[in-house]
Amino acid sequence: MARRSGFGGRVDQTELFTQTRSSGIVQADIMAKTNPLEFLQQVRSETEKVTWPTRRETAITTVMVLVMAVASAVFFMLVDWMIRLGLSALLSIGA
């Protein structure tokens, strides 16, 4: 059952409890009701806590991702080429 506060019968923001009868386990569902203004204030507060990367760190990471993507493409191209050569050789034996 939900606990209700004295103001207009609103559900209390702490917790709502539901009970599963088949297994006997009590599960807590947290129902936090936040108005949009408060939510945006919380988002702003949390984004201020984030340690953002510098421009240099972002550039280095971007270059590394591009290098790894090219290296992966070349690697799989070579593997594909070797498999194609092997299969061509194997199939030409029977012909």
C-alpha positions in Angstrom: 0.0 0.0 0.0 1.2 3.5 -0.7 1.7 5.9 2.1 -0.2 9.2 1.6 0.7 12.6 2.9 -1.9 15.0 4.3 -1.9 17.4 1.3 -4.6 16.4 -1.2 -4.0 12.7 -0.8 -0.7 12.8 -2.8 1.4 9.7 -2.7 4.5 10.2 -0.4 7.7 10.5 -2.4 9.6 7.9 -0.3 8.6 4.4 -1.4 5.8 2.3 -2.7 5.8 -1.3 -1.7 4.3 -4.2 -3.7 4.2 -7.7 -2.5 4.6 -10.7 -4.8 2.4 -13.4 -3.4 3.8 -16.3 -5.4 7.4 -16.0 -4.1 6.7 -14.0 -0.9 9.4 -11.4 -1.9 8.7 -7.8 -1.0 9.9 -5.5 -3.8 10.4 -1.8 -3.2 9.5 0.5 -6.1 10.8 4.0 -5.6 8.4 6.6 -7.0 10.1 10.0 -6.9 7.9 12.8 -8.3 10.0 15.8 -9.3 8.6 18.9 -11.0 10.4 20.0 -14.3 12.1 23.0 -12.8 13.6 21.0 -9.9 14.7 18.3 -12.4 16.5 20.9 -14.6 18.2 22.3 -11.5 19.4 18.8 -10.5 20.6 18.2 -14.1 22.6 21.4 -14.0 24.0 20.6 -10.6 25.1 17.1 -11.8 26.7 18.4 -15.0 28.8 20.9 -13.0 30.3 17.8 -11.2 31.5 16.2 -14.5 35.1 16.5 -15.3 35.0 17.3 -19.0 37.9 16.4 -21.3 40.1 19.2 -22.6 40.2 20.0 -26.3 43.6 18.3 -26.6 42.3 15.1 -24.9 39.3 15.1 -27.3 41.5 15.5 -30.3 43.9 12.7 -29.3 41.0 10.4 -28.6 39.4 11.2 -31.9 42.7 10.5 -33.8 43.1 7.2 -31.9 39.6 6.1 -32.8 40.2 6.9 -36.5 43.6 5.0 -36.4 42.0 2.0 -34.8 39.1 2.0 -37.3 41.6 2.1 -40.3 43.8 -0.6 -38.7 40.7 -2.8 -38.2 39.6 -2.2 -41.8 43.0 -3.1 -43.2 43.2 -6.2 -40.9 39.8 -7.6 -42.0 40.6 -6.8 -45.6 43.8 -8.9 -45.4 42.0 -11.7 -43.6 39.3 -11.7 -46.2 41.9 -11.7 -49.0 43.7 -14.7 -47.5 40.5 -16.6 -47.0 39.5 -15.9 -50.6 42.9 -17.1 -51.9 42.7 -20.2 -49.8 39.2 -21.1 -51.0 40.1 -20.3 -54.6 43.1 -22.6 -54.3 41.0 -25.3 -52.7 38.2 -25.1 -55.2 40.6 -25.0 -58.2 42.1 -28.4 -57.1 38.8 -30.2 -57.8 38.2 -28.5 -61.2 
